[in-house]
């Protein structure tokens, strides 16, 4: 085939691609904007219901594991070391799951001790991610404190980080310890709890998702908090962007990406 013929053939093949790249969407019909807005809300709510259903199963399972470990330790005098044996056996059966570590099994036991009412756990506390429950166990000593902060986390859509900040700021003492009835409801669409519910690492692990999915979720959360912090610093700081290309050699031989970058004096 001559060079002229080959060039003509390339033009024929490339023409449709070039034409399609210039194609624009037609003007939206009347009523479309309202419909697509409603559709987005339905998608979000469906995702939240799915996340909540998985979280309910996870929290319920962890509570029952913790209850059973405690019951057998007390009834059969198994001792504390049985937790390591349980963790090893579960790790053999579920090698891709990190949620059955000795440390987390001890949290499960403490969770069952802290909340003895299974119905309350399944009906109310399952609205919070497991990592949030770990914070409640680590940071608070009394049932009243845990119940108050759990309610406020559900009511206001707090993420785990916000919850910890509220605990450290002694929000219960500052605002009063009065409680209202817990309400089973989906988190507000843009709340920290709603976002965190979709990225809970223990839930991803429970579903058998790989490390790559967890890494993306962790990176997104870290970048979000870092950039928010930088922007709140005000004058003198600027958010440049995320996944910036970094040339460490100066000659282009070695290039990499950093999750986010900032500039300051």
C-alpha angles and dihedrals in degrees: 000000000000122000090247092053093047091050091050091050091052090052091052092051095044098046097078091048092052091047094049091050089061093050113118130196117261118246111283114258122244113287094018096112093056092045095050090047090054091046091055090052091052091050091050093048092048091052091049092049090050092049091047093050091052091044091051091054092046097048092044092050093049091049092051092047090051092047092050094048091052094045093051093045090054097040100041102025092238094162131216095290091068087080090067090051092050091049092050093049093048091047089054091050095042106027095169094053119091096180094087098066118136090251094052092045088056089052088052090054092048089047092056091048093048094048109032095170108088093190091056091048094051097039100041116008093049086076089075125071117250093246088059090053089053089056091051090052094046100043104037134055108191135061091233092055094047092047093049095049092042090055093048092048090054094041097049100029095243120182118222091262092051090047091054091049090051091050092049089048089052093236092171092061093043098050103028133258099258114135133202126199116290114249124211105224143133116267117258109273097248100033122120089241092056092052093043092049090064093048102041104143094210090055092050088049092048090054091051096246115159133250092263092065091048092048092053091049093048092047092049092050093046093047091048094053095041094050092045089052092049093049091050091055088074125194116033096030130082133182108231101183147275131275091022117183110245121201107196097176101052089225099072097251096115119039132166142159132250120205093235140349136207137189127216138155 
